[in-house]
């Protein structure tokens, strides 16, 4: 497995397909909807296997101003937001998601920021808890997917 850094504006169709097919389509989000929010910027860390197939992604946002419908709780201002974390269902259980999170956290730390946060879907709470994230704020419903979410954050250290 290798991990590459790709600007949002440069992600390939196979990455878009993984994101859409597993994070949005199952919850009725139309392809034409601005689910990628490319104008928000940032970059993706993309894990690929030795044949180049996409295994997973995590998006590092340029700043945490929250995202539409995903508030930043009081006390979490200034952290860097990670979004669109997904591992292909056929590749789960191999530590790929945790490795992507570790690399994203190291990248953020390199920017001089010592806190990261995620707008976690309820289905992923245990993944984030197992990776050292803690709940912040109350649970809310995403206006895009209509799924329960909760902000989770983590202090990161070198």
Secondary structure, DSSP 8 states (H G I E B T S, - for coil): -EEEEEEGGG--HHHHHHHIIIIIGGGT--TTS--S-GGG--EEEEEE-TT--EEEEEEE-SS-S-BTTB---TT-TT-EEEEEEEE-GGGTTSSHHHHHHHHHHHHHHHTT--EEEEEEEGGGHHHHHHTT-EEEEEEEE-TTT--EEEEEEEE---
